[in-house]
Structures are given as structure tokens and as C-alpha cells.
Amino acid sequence: MPNKTIYAKDEDLPMLKNIQVPATEWSQKECQMQPHQQRVIDEKAELSERLDKLEAFHNTAVYAGLPAAEQSRLTRQLYIMKLYEQVLSERISAF
């Protein structure tokens, strides 16, 4: 199956405003974390920090001055990162 590139505009992704990553209670659990579990927790923390920075950039004049195609790529990146963060949260909740 050939790869298909999908381009989206901001208005094509209204779900960006509706994604909520659930809070987890992993830090309150009294258990010994396995090394792979700790890596997932660390990965989510790093991703959350990057997400915060990308969201902040999304609201700047620099972003507004970018070509529409680049804005679309950044918007898709933001959406996918939020989905990724949600998956990591779900994995952590299952520990």
C-alpha cells in the first residue's frame, strides 16, 4: 500500500480543542516501578514539556507569519503529539 500524505488546515482539526489527556494517579501508587515503566513515565514528562512549548509557539506572531503549509504541518504535529501523550497516559494508568 503506497504512503499517502495528508494535509490539514487548522479548521480541519477541531478535535485539537477537545483533546483532554486524563490525569493519572501513578505517582500516588505504592509500587516498585519496573525500568521500562519508569522510561514510559520519563517519556511522557518529556513529551508534555515539548507539547507545552509547541502550543505556546502556536499562539505567536512567528507562527502566524509562517506559510499555510508549514502551519498545517505544525498543527498536525501538535495533534499527533497529543494523541501520543494520551496513549502514554493510558499505559501509565495501567501500571
C-alpha contacts under 8 A as a table, 3 or more apart, distances in Angstrom:
res1	aa1	res2	aa2	distance
7	Y	72	S	6.80
7	Y	73	R	7.33
8	A	12	D	5.86
8	A	13	L	7.20
8	A	72	S	5.62
8	A	73	R	7.60
8	A	75	T	8.00
8	A	76	R	7.00
9	K	12	D	5.13
9	K	13	L	6.93
9	K	68	A	7.95
9	K	71	Q	7.85
9	K	72	S	5.17
9	K	75	T	7.69
10	D	13	L	5.49
10	D	14	P	7.33
10	D	71	Q	7.95
10	D	72	S	6.43
10	D	75	T	6.46
11	E	14	P	6.01
13	L	16	L	5.95
14	P	17	K	5.99
14	P	18	N	7.29
15	M	18	N	4.94
15	M	19	I	6.19
16	L	19	I	5.71
16	L	79	Y	5.96
19	I	82	K	7.36
21	V	82	K	7.60
21	V	85	E	7.13
21	V	86	Q	5.23
21	V	89	S	7.22
22	P	86	Q	7.29
22	P	89	S	6.98
23	A	89	S	7.51
24	T	27	S	7.79
24	T	89	S	6.64
24	T	92	I	7.23
24	T	93	S	5.82
25	E	28	Q	5.38
25	E	29	K	6.71
25	E	93	S	6.94
26	W	29	K	5.33
26	W	92	I	6.50
26	W	93	S	6.26
26	W	95	F	7.47
33	M	37	Q	5.93
33	M	38	Q	6.14
34	Q	37	Q	5.17
34	Q	38	Q	6.36
35	P	38	Q	5.16
35	P	39	R	6.31
36	H	39	R	5.03
36	H	40	V	6.43
37	Q	40	V	5.14
37	Q	41	I	6.40
37	Q	92	I	7.43
37	Q	95	F	7.42
38	Q	41	I	5.02
38	Q	42	D	6.12
39	R	42	D	5.03
39	R	43	E	5.95
40	V	43	E	4.97
40	V	44	K	6.16
40	V	88	L	6.80
40	V	91	R	7.99
40	V	92	I	7.24
41	I	44	K	5.22
41	I	45	A	6.31
41	I	88	L	7.79
41	I	92	I	6.86
42	D	45	A	5.11
42	D	46	E	6.27
43	E	46	E	5.18
43	E	47	L	6.07
44	K	47	L	4.97
44	K	48	S	5.96
44	K	85	E	6.24
44	K	88	L	6.12
44	K	89	S	7.38
45	A	48	S	5.14
45	A	49	E	6.35
46	E	49	E	5.19
46	E	50	R	6.37
47	L	50	R	5.07
47	L	51	L	6.04
47	L	81	M	7.58
47	L	85	E	6.81
48	S	51	L	4.97
48	S	52	D	6.20
48	S	85	E	7.04
49	E	52	D	5.18
49	E	53	K	6.45
50	R	53	K	5.13
50	R	54	L	6.18
51	L	54	L	5.07
51	L	55	E	6.01
51	L	78	L	6.99
51	L	81	M	6.93
51	L	82	K	7.44
52	D	55	E	5.18
52	D	56	A	6.14
53	K	56	A	5.08
53	K	57	F	6.16
54	L	57	F	5.00
54	L	58	H	6.07
54	L	78	L	6.96
55	E	58	H	4.98
55	E	59	N	6.87
55	E	78	L	7.35
56	A	59	N	5.54
56	A	60	T	7.08
57	F	60	T	5.33
57	F	62	V	7.76
57	F	63	Y	6.46
58	H	63	Y	5.72
58	H	64	A	7.87
59	N	63	Y	6.84
59	N	64	A	7.68
60	T	63	Y	5.33
60	T	64	A	6.45
61	A	64	A	4.90
61	A	65	G	6.14
62	V	65	G	5.13
62	V	66	L	6.59
63	Y	66	L	5.34
63	Y	71	Q	6.94
64	A	71	Q	7.82
66	L	70	E	6.30
66	L	71	Q	6.27
67	P	70	E	5.44
67	P	71	Q	6.37
68	A	71	Q	5.01
68	A	72	S	6.11
69	A	72	S	5.06
69	A	73	R	6.35
70	E	73	R	5.02
70	E	74	L	6.21
71	Q	74	L	5.14
71	Q	75	T	6.07
72	S	75	T	5.04
72	S	76	R	6.17
73	R	76	R	5.13
73	R	77	Q	6.08
74	L	77	Q	4.89
74	L	78	L	6.12
75	T	78	L	5.08
75	T	79	Y	6.27
76	R	79	Y	5.08
76	R	80	I	6.15
77	Q	80	I	5.20
77	Q	81	M	6.04
78	L	81	M	5.14
78	L	82	K	6.25
79	Y	82	K	5.20
79	Y	83	L	6.41
80	I	83	L	5.04
80	I	84	Y	6.14
81	M	84	Y	4.93
81	M	85	E	6.07
82	K	85	E	4.97
82	K	86	Q	6.17
83	L	86	Q	5.01
83	L	87	V	6.33
84	Y	87	V	5.13
84	Y	88	L	6.31
85	E	88	L	5.11
85	E	89	S	6.18
86	Q	89	S	5.02
86	Q	90	E	6.23
87	V	90	E	5.05
87	V	91	R	6.23
88	L	91	R	5.02
88	L	92	I	6.17
89	S	92	I	5.08
89	S	93	S	6.12
90	E	93	S	5.06
90	E	94	A	6.37
91	R	94	A	5.16
91	R	95	F	6.75
92	I	95	F	5.33
